[in-house]
Amino acid sequence: MSESVFEQMKVAVRDGDETCASKLAQAAVDSGMNLGDVLNMGFLPGIKEAGVLYEAGDYFLPDIVCAADAMKSVLSILNLAERRTGELSQSKGVVLLATVQGDVHDIGKTIVGAMLTASGYEVTDLGADVKNEIIVDSVREMRPSVLGLSALLTTTIKEQRTVIELLEKEGLRSQLKIVVGGAPANSDWAENILADGYADTGIAAVRLVNRLLYGKEDA
């Protein structure tokens, strides 16, 4: 595909145009485009640009949610095609995400998941209000490289500490990196509960995970 089509892909995701992005993804698959090029030269720059705009305050929550939804639709199309062709690059690592028990908020976590997926990570999202025992069991079964714990409420953020303590008790803590996020969280809180880091936006989460696993933010 021409450079102009890659630009269309980028703009569709950046602007949160899910219908346009999905059509472009399907057209790329149908025309036999290299899926790695489609992702890395077309759609991925779009979600990254949306993240930068959100971080700079030029995008608001509805804007980044729409961009994330567009990217998720694209990935579902490309991943389905990839299972037939094997063209997409190998996963950079497995990331497990969950909003802690008692907390039903998951928009921020969903955005983080979309951006990590777009950046080459294999992401499993357990959802919201996830029981501590389920998180621990999932870590035991999946052996992720990174666990991301979200909490939006001051009344539920303590569960991040509880999960980390349970993982330590079960002998699983040393096997993975743990990052935390959510409105009440910050870097001091992450350090206090012995997490490996804190991120306040989707793009910050990608940079943090890259740094934890590969030693550089643009891995």
N, C-alpha and C positions, 0 to 999 in steps of 0.2 A: 504494500500500500504506500501511497505517496506521503510525504511529510505533512501535507495539508490534512490528510485523514487522521494521522496521529494527533495533530492539533485539535481536530474535532473531538477525538476521544478524550483528550485532556480537558477540554472546555466543558464537555458534557458532564463529566464527573465533578469537576470543580464547581460548576453551576448547579449541581444537584438535579440534573435532568435525567431521571431514571429511565424514562421511555427511550430517549435518544441514545443514551449510553448502552442500553440493552440491545437496541437495533444495530448499533455499530459493532458490538461484540459478536452478535450472531452473524452479521455480514462478514466479519473477519474470519470466523470459523468456517462459514459456507464457502468462502473464496480460497480457503487453504492457506491463509496467512500463518506465519510462524507465531505460535501463541506466546512464546517468550518475548518476542519483539512487540506484540500487541500490548502485553501487560506492561513491560518495562519502558517502552517508548511512547505509549499512548495513554493508558488509563492511570498507571501509577503516578506519573507526574501531576495528574489532576487532583488526586486525593492528597498528595503532599502539598500542593499549592493551597488547597482548601485548608489544610491544617495550619499552614503558615499564616493565612489570612485570619483564621480564628485566633491564633496565638497573638497576632498583632492588634486584635480588637476590631478588625474590618469585617469579620464575619460574626454573626451571633449564633446562638444555639440552634435555631431552626435551620440555618444555612448549613452548618456542619452536619446536622442529622440528615438532611437531604443528600448531601455529598456522600455520606457514609452509606446510605441506602442505595444510592446509584452504584457505588463501588461493590456493595454486596451482591447486587443483581448481576453485575459484570462478572464477578468471580464465580457465581453459580454457573453461568454459561461457559466460562473458560475452563472451570474445573471439570465439568461434565465432558467437555471435548478432550481435555487432557487425559482423562481416564482411557480414552480410545487411542490417543496418539503418543502420550508420554512426553510431550514437548515442553511443558513448563519446568522451570528449574527446581532442583531438589530443595526441600524445606530447610530453612535455616535453623529450625528448632521448634519444639512443641511448647505452646503456651496454654496454660489452663487459667480461665477467668471465672470469677464468681463474685456476686454481691453477697455479703455476709448475712447470716440469719437475722430475721427481724427487720430487714431493710428491703423494700420492694422497688427501689429506684435503680434503673439500669441503663438509662440513656448514655451517660458518660462511659460506662463500661462497654456498651455496644459500639460506640465510636472508637474506643481504644482497640477493640477486637477487629473492627474493619480495617483500621490503619495498620495493625500488626499483620493481618492477613495480606493486605496489599503490599507489605514490605517483605513478604516471603516466609512468614512464620505460619506454622500449622496451629490454628487456634481452636480450642474447644471452650465454648461458653456454657457454663452450668446454669446460668440464669440468675434470678434474684431470689432473695430470702432462702439461701442455700444452707442447710444444716451443717454445722461444723463437722460432724461425723462423715457426711457425704463428701465434703471437700477433702478430708483426710483419706477416705477410701479411694477417691478419684486420683489423688496423688500417688497412692500405693499402686493402683492398677495401671495408670497411664505413664508414670515416670516422666513428667514434664520437665523441661529445662527451666521453666519459669512459672511461678504461680502469681497471678495478679488478684488482689483482694480489694474490693470497692466497698465503701460505706459513705452514705450521704448524711447520716444523722449522728448527732453527738451521743445519742443513746445506744447506737449500734457499733460505733467505731471500736469499742472495746473488744468486739468479737475478732477483729484482726489479730490482736494480741493472743486471744484464746486459741485461734487456729494455729498460730506459730508455736505456741506452747504444746499443743497436742501433737504437732508434727515432730517436735523435739522429743517428746515422750515416746513416740512410736519409732524413733530412730530414722525419720525421713527428712529431717530438716536440712542436713548437710548435703543432700542429693540435688538440691535445686536452689534457684534464686527466688526471692519473694519481693514483690513490689506492691506498694499500697497507694491508694488514691481515694478521692472523695473530698467533699467540702471541708470536713473537720480535720482532715489529715494535713500534715506538712512534713518537711524534712526532719524536724526535731522529733516528731512522733514516730516516724519510721526508724530513726536511730534508737529511740527509747524502747521500742518493742522488738528490736533486733531484726528488722526487715533489712533488705539489701538496698532499698531505695524508694523514692517517692516521685510520682509524676502527676502534674495537674492538668495536662492536656493529652490528646491522642498523639500528637507529634513528639511531645516530651517523653511519652511512654515508649515510643519506638526508639528514640535516641538512648533512653536509659537501658532498654533491653539489649540493644546493639552493644552498648558499652559494657554491660555486665557479662555478655557472652563472648564478645569478640574484641573488647578493649578499645573500640572506637565507635563514635556515634553514627557514622555513615557506612556501617558495615553492609 
